[in-house]
Each structure stands twice: as C-alpha cells, then as structure tokens.
Amino acid sequence: MVKAIRVHELGGPQVLKWEDVEIGEPNEGEVCVKNKAIGVNFIDVYFRKGLYYKADTMPFSPGFASFPSSEMWEGLTSSPLFEGMEACGVVTVVGPGVTGRRVGDLVAYVGTPMGSYAEEQILPENKVVPVPPSIDPIVAASILLKGMTAQVLLRQSFKVEPGHTVLVHAAAGGVGSLLCQWANALGAIVIGTVSTKEKTAQAKDDGCRHVIVYTEEDFVARVTEITSDNGIDVVYDSVGKDTFQGSLASLKTRGYMVSFGQASGAIDPVSLSALAAKSVFLTRPALFQYTAARDKLLEVAAEVFANVASSVLCVRVNHKYALSHAAQAHADLENRKTSGSAVLIIP
Ligand SMILES: NC(=O)c1ccc[n+]([C@@H]2O[C@H](COP(=O)([O-])OP(=O)(O)OC[C@H]3O[C@@H](n4cnc5c(N)ncnc54)[C@H](OP(=O)(O)O)[C@@H]3O)[C@@H](O)[C@H]2O)c1
C-alpha cells in the first residue's frame, strides 16, 4: 500500500482525498518510481473540477470534451481519479523487459498515466526521462512540465527571435515565469501582465521590460502605448476568458495568438472575422501532442534541463507543501496566491 491523493467526486480542493492505494508491481516494460517531489500544475485543478469532462457523462468516464481523441487521456476511464501529472523520483523496481532504466536512476515524468500525487507510481519505462545529477529532484518536479510547455510555446508554436515583442499573461505564474526568462534570453522584448503589485518585482527580475498590473490597468491600452501603436508579434495567453479578446486586440497585423490555457474560464467561441480583421494566426497548442513521440519527449526535456544547468532558467520554487496537503496547494493556486512553481514534497 502507498499513500496517494485521489478524487471521488468533482469539486473544490476538499475533494482531494489522502488515501491508501494498492499499486501492485511493474508489468512488462514498466518501472516503479518512488516520488521525491511532485509538480502542482493548473491542469490538476481543471481535472479536479471536471473541466475536461462532458457535463452529461459520469465523472472520470472517457467522455472527454476539450481534446476529443488523444491517447493522452488514457487512464481516465477508471473511477476514482488519480490526481497529478508530474513528479521526480527514484526507480525502485524494474519490470520484465525493461532495458533503459535501472534501480536507483533519478527520473522525472509528465502527463499520463495520471497519478503523480502519490508516494509511488508505476509507469511505462518510455514515459520517464533521466534527470541530470546536477538537478535537484524538487527543481526537476517544479520545472519539467512548465519548462517543456515554455519550450513548445517559444520554440515551436511560434518561434521567438531577437527583437520580437512578446506579451505574456500571468507572467509571475509557473509557466509565465519561465516564458519571460526564456523569451528574454532569446532576445525578445517581453511585456508581462500580473494581478498584483507584489507580483511585479518577480516579473521584472524574470526579464519583463514592462509589467502591467492587468487588474488595475487596461492592458490593451498599455500595450498600444508601449508599442507606439504597432502591436505585439505574439501573445502567450493562459488566462483565457478574461484576456482573450484583449490579447487579439493587442496583436500587430499578422501577429500570433497562442492560446494555451484558461485559468479564468473557458474562452467564448471565436469568429473567423475576428481573426481576419488583422489577418492574425491563432493556435491552441497542447504540450502532450508535441512530446508524444519518445525522441521528442527526450529532446524537449533535455533542452529544459540544459537551460536550468546554464542558468538561462531560474526555477522559482516559491511554494512547498507536504503531499498530504495537496488541497492547500490547489486552493492557493486557484486563488492566485502563488507565484512561480508550487511543489508537493515527500520527506
Ligand atoms: N497548453 C498546454 O499544454 C499547457 C501546459 C501547461 C500549462 N498550461 C496552462 O498554463 C497556465 C499556467 O499554468 P501554471 O500551472 O503555471 O499556473 P500559474 O500560472 O502558476 O497559475 C495561474 C495564474 O493565472 C492567473 N489567473 C488569471 N485569472 C485567474 C483566475 N480567474 N483564477 C486563477 N488564476 C488566474 C494568476 O496569475 P495573476 O494573479 O498574476 O493573474 C495565476 O497565478 C494554465 O492556464 C495552464 O492550464 C497549458
């Protein structure tokens, strides 16, 4: 038996239950990982609340609304939900046929099968990536999913180049902090938005040339002013409902709208004519579709870890909680009380 956080009914942070679970032994091609640290991500909140389930299906059934046909949602057919999509730990058992991993290896993983909010997890060997010895497990669990997301956004969805003007919403958040640092290192002029004055300092430290407190100022007007009416090359919008229209309005002609999250709620339907007004490009990337192939997963993870080692990325592990206190971590994340990364620790 191991301890794990599971969800039996969708709802607020209180539905995260600390329970004994039987995980069994690794089968062919699987490894058992004893977790040391577990990344907390906004996607965990979406799953806990049921954002990714159709309203007319049972919780945890495969009636998945937003991403209709991806194998990344395997494992969601069972009830209850095993929460969590990211962790770093040590391989303790290898199943038959495993050739690439050995007992004692430090590894990290993101995505499915879900269930990283646990003391131990069984995973296919091809889902785990090696963690360089120079990287602390808490740092690895704080950066892998968020850093890989930043890699996909800045290097693949839209390729940021020196001189581009980039708008990053929630610039002091987990992904936002890394986006700002990395875009700045790529030579972009970074404009960040944050909800409070307290979050401004971190965004500036992370390379934002301009920081807009978007709860107090009209960010579209400020972007227009900053860019002398030219607009921005690209916006990375994870806030969704509250910012989407303003983000579109902030773009220059033929600019790129990269919508990758919805922390404030689901985005209203978008009309093609809204895009035609400035011939803008719209993409809605999902990390796991960029890293589904094993070679891509390894390549993107290695680039993230290399950027940590070379100090291009400074991981802000601003919030640590015991695994059993995952509900508090969720409450803080949802209530915009966090900045940088939140991580669950197993002593
Ligand atoms: N597409 C993908 O593959 C992918 C992968 C990873 C993450 N994501 C997305 O990236 C975003 C950031 O994830 P994260 O884990 O790093 O979280 P986070 O940015 O640390 O936390 C979310 C932030 O969103 C902002 N926010 C704005 N309106 C909000 C509202 N109504 N409720 C709560 N927060 C609000 C808050 O920053 P302020 O207080 O400064 O406004 C908050 O700190 C999420 O939307 C997530 O879904 C997408």
The ligand as a Tripos MOL2 file, in Angstrom:
@<TRIPOS>MOLECULE
LIG
   48    52     1     0     0
SMALL
NO_CHARGES

@<TRIPOS>ATOM
      1 N1         -1.4970   24.0120  -23.2560 N.am      1 LIG1
      2 C1         -0.6560   23.3270  -22.5210 C.2       1 LIG1
      3 O1         -0.1130   22.3090  -22.9410 O.2       1 LIG1
      4 C2         -0.3630   23.7890  -21.1270 C.ar      1 LIG1
      5 C3          0.6420   23.1720  -20.3720 C.ar      1 LIG1
      6 C4          0.9070   23.6730  -19.0850 C.ar      1 LIG1
      7 C5          0.1670   24.7180  -18.5760 C.ar      1 LIG1
      8 N2         -0.8320   25.2470  -19.3430 N.ar      1 LIG1
      9 C6         -1.6100   26.3880  -18.8510 C.3       1 LIG1
     10 O2         -0.7240   27.3730  -18.4140 O.3       1 LIG1
     11 C7         -1.3500   28.1420  -17.4170 C.3       1 LIG1
     12 C8         -0.4040   28.3280  -16.2700 C.3       1 LIG1
     13 O3         -0.2500   27.1060  -15.5700 O.3       1 LIG1
     14 P1          0.5510   27.0730  -14.2180 P.3       1 LIG1
     15 O4          0.4090   25.6930  -13.6790 O.co2     1 LIG1
     16 O5          1.8880   27.6380  -14.4230 O.co2     1 LIG1
     17 O6         -0.3270   28.0420  -13.3040 O.3       1 LIG1
     18 P2          0.0430   29.5340  -12.7850 P.3       1 LIG1
     19 O7          0.3320   30.3900  -13.9630 O.co2     1 LIG1
     20 O8          1.0770   29.4280  -11.7540 O.co2     1 LIG1
     21 O9         -1.3030   29.9600  -12.1040 O.3       1 LIG1
     22 C9         -2.3320   30.5170  -12.8520 C.3       1 LIG1
     23 C10        -2.2220   32.0320  -12.9000 C.3       1 LIG1
     24 O10        -3.2310   32.5170  -13.7780 O.3       1 LIG1
     25 C11        -3.5720   33.8190  -13.3940 C.3       1 LIG1
     26 N3         -5.0450   33.9930  -13.4000 N.ar      1 LIG1
     27 C12        -5.7000   34.9240  -14.0980 C.ar      1 LIG1
     28 N4         -7.0120   34.8500  -13.8630 N.ar      1 LIG1
     29 C13        -7.1880   33.8410  -12.9870 C.ar      1 LIG1
     30 C14        -8.3270   33.2990  -12.3450 C.ar      1 LIG1
     31 N5         -9.5630   33.7700  -12.5770 N.pl3     1 LIG1
     32 N6         -8.1530   32.2690  -11.4840 N.ar      1 LIG1
     33 C15        -6.9340   31.7880  -11.2410 C.ar      1 LIG1
     34 N7         -5.8110   32.2590  -11.8270 N.ar      1 LIG1
     35 C16        -5.9370   33.2850  -12.6900 C.ar      1 LIG1
     36 C17        -2.9880   34.0660  -11.9940 C.3       1 LIG1
     37 O11        -1.8930   34.9740  -12.1420 O.3       1 LIG1
     38 P3         -2.1930   36.5430  -11.7730 P.3       1 LIG1
     39 O12        -2.6280   36.5190  -10.3420 O.co2     1 LIG1
     40 O13        -0.9220   37.2540  -11.9880 O.co2     1 LIG1
     41 O14        -3.2910   36.9580  -12.7020 O.co2     1 LIG1
     42 C18        -2.4980   32.7030  -11.5600 C.3       1 LIG1
     43 O15        -1.3710   32.7760  -10.7280 O.3       1 LIG1
     44 C19        -2.6740   27.4500  -17.0800 C.3       1 LIG1
     45 O16        -3.7110   28.1060  -17.7690 O.3       1 LIG1
     46 C20        -2.4670   26.0660  -17.6440 C.3       1 LIG1
     47 O17        -3.6390   25.4580  -17.9940 O.3       1 LIG1
     48 C21        -1.1100   24.8090  -20.5920 C.ar      1 LIG1
@<TRIPOS>BOND
     1     1     2 1
     2     2     3 2
     3     2     4 1
     4     4     5 ar
     5     4    48 ar
     6     5     6 ar
     7     6     7 ar
     8     7     8 ar
     9     8     9 1
    10     8    48 ar
    11     9    10 1
    12     9    46 1
    13    10    11 1
    14    11    12 1
    15    11    44 1
    16    12    13 1
    17    13    14 1
    18    14    15 2
    19    14    16 1
    20    14    17 1
    21    17    18 1
    22    18    19 2
    23    18    20 1
    24    18    21 1
    25    21    22 1
    26    22    23 1
    27    23    24 1
    28    23    42 1
    29    24    25 1
    30    25    26 1
    31    25    36 1
    32    26    27 ar
    33    26    35 ar
    34    27    28 ar
    35    28    29 ar
    36    29    30 ar
    37    29    35 ar
    38    30    31 1
    39    30    32 ar
    40    32    33 ar
    41    33    34 ar
    42    34    35 ar
    43    36    37 1
    44    36    42 1
    45    37    38 1
    46    38    39 2
    47    38    40 1
    48    38    41 1
    49    42    43 1
    50    44    45 1
    51    44    46 1
    52    46    47 1
@<TRIPOS>SUBSTRUCTURE
     1 LIG1         1 GROUP 0 **** ****
